Amino acid sequence: MNSGFVGVIGKANAGKSTLINVLVGEKVSIVSPKPQTTRDAIMGVLTKPDYQIVFVDTPGIYRAKNRLSDMMTKTCETAAKDVDFILFVHDGHGGISDEDISLMQRYTCGKIPAAVAYTKIDIMPKENILGDVKKLYDNGITCDVLPVSARKYTNIAKLEAYLADKMPQGEKVIPEDIVTDKSDRFMISEIMREKILLKFGQEVPHGIAIVINTFEKNENGVYEINLDIVCEKQNHKSILIGKQGAAIKEVSSFARKDMEKLLGGKVFLTTYVKVKEDWRNRPQLLKDFGYTDK
């Protein structure tokens, strides 16, 4: 069989996580319209009788503004070196800038074989595709360019077959009943962060960390989850809580429903909002919150 690792690389908000979730068939990465939704390298595993593809979802390439985003960039760089194939995901409906070309040259013109997934074709004029592909070729991007839409499932089966064919021959590297390398505890914190990203404005969510204090399954089958939502400013705390606690109740309710789907049981969720000023630039707090320079 064919089996190997695909590093999924691209600018922030290019649609990497959505594409991986569709290919794997389960939600292994959280999704939101905001850049830097993914902070860690997360594996999504697709296992079929004749092949296994381990997708490595990486943080979006984004200009570093603090220690956390710098660590995210390093995570992306590391993932791009330790895979069998690179799939560079590009948001097609945004056109192609000089910066896009430079990034593609960096990641697709090296020793590791690569292709470009040209995404979001469902929300752009189809006649733009050929022009953009020619522009890439004229600028030295000679790898395959694969137009897809994860939202509409357009060309997803073709992309899967293409990637399966590119994997080296070998045995499965991950047991077939596993779809992600992340624990339930990690996924619980990501679900909470996703709902905050979807609920609140641009500034607040990027300064959020989720700390799980308690994650236990009681004898009656109910999961007891106690977590802290850590923000950077006092006014952010007020926004997160909302008038008479309305905002935090709403976002917690949405998160609890997804947690119950993940765990397959009832969840009793308790949330607290705490302030840790400038935590994204404080090494010890980054370590405490699970962000390590790896």
Disulfide bonds with the S-S distance in Angstrom:
none
